[in-house]
Amino acid sequence: MKNLKTAIYFSISLFSIFILSSCENDGDSDDTVGNWVESSDFEGDKRSNAVSFVIGQIAYVGTGYNGTEDEYYNDFWAYDYNLQFWRRVADFPGAPRTAAVAFSIDGIGYVGTGYDGDDELTDFYSYDPDTDSWTQISDFAGEKRRDATAFAVAGNGYVGTGYDGSSFKDFWQYDPSNDHWEQIPSLGGGKRRRSISFVIGDKAYVGTGDDNGAYEFDFWEFDPSLLPDFPWTKKLDLDDDDDYSIARSEAVAFTVDGLGYVATGSNSSNLSSIWEYNPGSDVWTEMTALEGASRSDAVAFVINNEAFIATGKNGATYFDDLWRFQPLAELDEDD
């Protein structure tokens, strides 16, 4: 009888330890890294589907839409990282628009494509911050579109995917030295709109988005040194069946200290989650979610290895807030 009582006590003790350990592990599994700090609100009107690019210590944000009929924007604003304030710069000279693309190369910003409320567009413009002036450059050489993605790597700009009644997967290279567009091999995988891209070192990464009523799970690395041969390499899928829940549309993306990030967007509902991508291991890690409202169609930019997310929408609510992301800091809900 004594041995039986001892065995029962030992079993109950182990079960109690297991339950306590499980509860503690569940709590630990919810711990994520990264801190958000609310910063100086964007000083233009609330909006979604704007564009952004960075030159030096200044981020530029402009264009977009606020949900009201005919309220498409062409104003542009500069955010000074050191002084932490916004100032208005020269208006974008093209038609007011939403869902355009932007990138910067060697101190010059580039903005083009999009939708003006009546039609998709192909016109493109460059911005010189030294003269606070815009210059029209060669039109985008592909079909007119909105909701494309764009990036700059190795001295050239790239624009691809998007939508004009149906989705695209083609990609085009822009050479600023001769103001010339040239088609390159299309993105592997499916057509898509509202996807993301980010650059790490001398390679770019493209993924997410939607087409035919479904979210796209494939993720691709672009290496311009492989051109004119096929420059795309398939990476780990953004599969939500197992450990990942990254597939989404209307998200933002950025790079900090050699790691890529995908944040916010929508997947059945608006999201605030953010995932970090390590290109060396091809592994994704979930980070602390945006502390502001969940949203889609925001903008993101990086200055001094600090990331910022601004604007966007959630249903009929449009935003003008600005959030700074510190990927290595612990969450501080009081800052």
N, C-alpha and C positions, 0 to 999 in steps of 0.2 A: 504493500500500500504506500509506503514511504517513497519507493522508487517511482510509483505511478504519479503521486503528487508532485514529486520533483520534476518529472517529465512534462506534466501539464503546465507547471509554473514556468519551466524553461521555454516551452512552446509559446505560452502567452507573452512572455518577455520578448522573445524574438519577433512575434507578430506586432507588438507595440513599437519595437524599434523600427521594424519595417515600415509601419504606418507613418511614424514620425519622420523617418528618413525620406519616405516618398513625398510627404508634404513639403519638407525642406527642399528636396530636389525640384519639385514643381515650381517652388518660388524662385529657385536659382535659374531654372530654365527660362523664366520670364525676364530675367535681368538682361538688358542690352546695353550697348555702349553708345555714347554720343549724347551731346547736350545741345539744346536749342535756346537761343536768346532772342527775344523780340527786339528789333532794331527800328530805325527811323522809317516811318511809313512812306511808301511811294507817294510823291506829291501830285501826280496826275490823277485823273479820274479812275475810279475802280474799273477793272477790266479783266478780260480773259484773252487767251490766244494772242498775246503780245509777243515780241521778239526781244532778245538781248544779246549783246556781245561785250567783250572787255578789251580795253586798250590801256595798258599800263596799270595805274591804280584807279582807273575810272571804269565803271560799268554803265552801259547805255541801254535804256529800255524804252520801247515805243511801239506804235501801232496797236492793234487789238480791237476788242468789241465789248460793249457793256450790256448786251441783251435787249437793247431798245432798237426798234426798227430805224434803220439809217444812221445809227450811232456807231460808225466805224471811225477809228482814230488814225491820224498821221502825226501826232505830236511825239516828241522825243525828249527824254530826260536823262541826265547824267548823275550818277551816284558817286560822290567822292568818298573813297574808303577812309582816307586820313581825317577828313573833316566830318564825315558821317552826316552829310546832308545832300539833298537833291537840288539840281538847278535845271531849268529848261534850256535846251539847245535848239538849233535850227530844226524846223519841222521837216519830216520826211517829204520829199517833193512829189512822190507818186500818189496815186489815188489812195485815200484812207482805206485800210484793209485789215483783215484778220487772217490768222493761220498762215502767215508768211514764214520765211526762214531767214537766218542771219548767221554770219561767222566773221572773224577778223583775221587779217594776214598782214604782218609787218606794219602795224600801227594804223591800218585802215579797216573800217568796218564795211560790211556788205549786207544788203537787205534786198529781198525780192520774192517773187511769186505771191501766193495768197489768194484771197477772195474779197471783192469789194462790195458785196451785197447783190450784185447782178451776175458776175462772171468770175471764173478763175483767171489768174494773171500769169504773165511771164516776164514782166519788166523787172530790171535790177538796177540798183544804185549803190555807189560807194560813198562813204562818209570820211572826211578828213578832220580830225579833231583840232589840228593846228589852225585851220581856217574856219572851223565850224560851218562847213559847207558840204553839200551833196552834189554828186556828179552822176548822170545817167551813164551806165555802161551797157555792153551788149546784152540783149534780152537772153534769158535762159533759153537754151537751144532745144530742150525737150518739150513735150506737150505741156500746155498750161495746167496748173494744178494748185491745190491748197493742201495743208496738212502733210507736207513733205518733211524730211529731216535733212540737216546739213551740218557739216563740220569742216575744219581746215586742218590739214596735216602735210608736212613736208613742203610747205610753200604754195600749196594749191587748195582751192575750195572744192567741196563736193556736195552735190544736191541729188537726192533720190527719193524713191517711194512717193507717197501722196495720193491725191484723189481728184478726179474730175468726172463724176458720174460712175466711174469704176476705179479701182485701185491700180497702182503702178508698183513695179519693182526695179525699174531702170535706174541707172546712176550716171551722173555727168560730172566731169572735172572742169573746173574753171582755173585758167592760168592768168594771173593778174599781170604778168609781164607783157602779154600781147592781147589781153582782153578777149580771150577765146574760150569757148565751150567745146568740149569733146566728149562723146559718149564712151563709157568704159563698160566692161562686163557687168551685167546686172547682178544685184544682190541674189545670193543663193536662197533657196526656200521660196515661201509664198509671197504674193503681192501683199501690200499693206498700206495703211494710212495711220497717222497719229502715232508713229513710232518714235524711238529715242536714239540718240547717238552720243558717244563721248570719245575723247582721245586720250590715250595713255602712251607717252613717248612718241614713237614714230608709227603707231598703229591706231586705228579707230575701231570702234565696236558699235554694232547696230542691232536692235532687237525691239521687242514688244510690238504694240500696235494691233490693229484688227482688220479683218476683211471677211466678207460673206457672213456677217453676224457672229463671227467667232474671234477669240483672241489668239494671237500668234505666240507660239512658245519657243520658236527657234531663235538662236543668238549667234551672231557672226562677227568674226574678226576680219578687218580690212588692212592689208599690207600693201601700200602703194609701190613698194620696191619690186613687187611681182608683176606689175603692169609691163607690157600689154597683155600678159597672160592672166588667167583667172586669179584675182587677188583676195578671194574670200575663203575663210576657213571656218567650218562649223564648230561651235563650242558647245558647252553643256546647255541642254535645253532649260528654259525657264518653266520647269514642270511643277505644277502645284499638286501632283498626286502623292508626292513623298515629302521631302523636307523643305521645298521651296514654294513660295506663293508670290511670285514676281510678275507673272504675266498680267498685263494691264494695257490700257490705252490712255492717251492724253496725259502722259507722265512727263517728268523732267529728268534730266540726267546731267552729271558733272563729274569732274575728276579732282581729287585732292591727294597730293603726295603719292602719286603712282597707283592709286586705287580708284575704281569707278563706282558711281552711285546712281541708283534709279530710285525716284521718290514720287510720292503722291500719284495722281492719275485716277483711273476708274476701272473697276472690274465688277459689274453689276451695280455697285454703288461707289461713291467717292472714297478715296483712300488717303491715309496719312502715313502709311508705312514707308520705310526706306531700307534698301538693301545695298550692301557693299560688295563689290566684285574684285577679286584678286586675280589678275591675269596670269600670274606665275603658277597658281594651283588650279585655276579655272573653277573656283569655289565662291559661292555667295554666302554672306553672313547678314542676318537681320540686325539692324541698328535701332536706336531709339526713334520712335515715330515722331513726326512733326508735332510740336505742341500746339500749334495753331489749328484752325479748322481744317478738316479733310477737304481736299479740293482736286480739281482737274484743270488742265489748260493753264497752268502757272508758268512762270519763267524762273530760270536758275542761272547763276553766274558765280565765278570763283575769283577772288582777289587775295593775294598773299596766302594761298593755301587755306582760305576760309571760304566756305560756300554760303550762298544766300538763296532763298526761295521767296518769291514775291508774286502778288496778284493771283489770278485764277478765279474759279467759280465753284459753287456747290449748289446745283439746281438753279434757282433764280437769284441767288445771292452772289454778288461779285465782291472781290477783295482788293484792298490797296495796302495790306500789311506787308512787312518785310521781316523775315526770320533768318538769323545767322546760325549756321550749323558748325559745331565743334566736334569732329568725329572721334577724337581721342579723350575727350572729357567725360566725366561721370555725369549722369543726369542730375540737374539741380532744378527742381520744380519751382523754386522761389526766385530765380534770377529773371 
